[in-house]
Amino acid sequence: MFGVLIATVSFNLYGCSTKPDLLSFREDVDPLIEDTNLNKYIIDIDDDVKYSFTDKKNGTYINLDVQAEDTFNELNTEEAFDVLKDAAKYLTDNVKLPKCGDDDCKFGTLKVAPLDIHGDDTYKMNIDDTSNEYTMVWNGDSYKEEDLYRYEDDEDESTEVSTTATDDEIYRYMQDMYDQLTNYGENYTPEIHDPQVARAAAEKFNITEEEAGQIYVDKEVEKANSY
């Protein structure tokens, strides 16, 4: 549908002028990881947690890859979501990100791979969720907190998303979904990911998939024309 445009416009990457010092960053972050529930599933933090960075046109993102012990597989979906979300929020609230050139680096993706799974079975979550709605990607599916926890009292109504969301809000949400599903464009397949993202945005904002796709394309064109 709009894959060719996205591939052309979205993934034109620019490197930062200064690479992040991942060794110093690790020295600051490892002790914080040990304070989270995620640490229960890490045998040796020196060997089982890897740090990397990804350059994008809007900044440099630092990613964490965790090799978890196989007991992580005993968690149900809600429990796995909570472990990733709590770790992501704790790091976002407590880590001072290093410089990448003139700007601060940004948090990228937290990946947790239990010992006996591979590929799409890896659990993924954006660490600093700019949409304020954490989403876990696992086994090719995405899970939001509202999908996993349903309440029967009137408080449910306060969590419903307004149908008057702006195009900018919808676009930012779709950007976050693309980043999580494609590892920041590395694994982007238009015929797979375009429908997934459009469907997720349509469900969240009470619009059609076609409207979601058109909003994304229009914003990408608008952004490209501003350069």
Buried (B, 14 or more C-beta within 10 A) or exposed (E): BBBEBBBEBBBEEEEBEBBBEBEEBBEEBBEBBEEBEBBEBBEEBEEBBEBBBBBBEEBBBBBBBBBBBEEBBEBEBBEBBBBBBBBBBBBBEEBEBBBBBEBEBBBBBBBBBBBEBEEEEBBBBBBBBEBEEBBBBBEEEBBBBBBBEEEEEEEEEEEEBEEEBEBEBBBBBBBBBBBBBBBBBEEBEBEBBBBBBBBBBBBBBEBEBEBBBBBBBEBBEEBEEEE
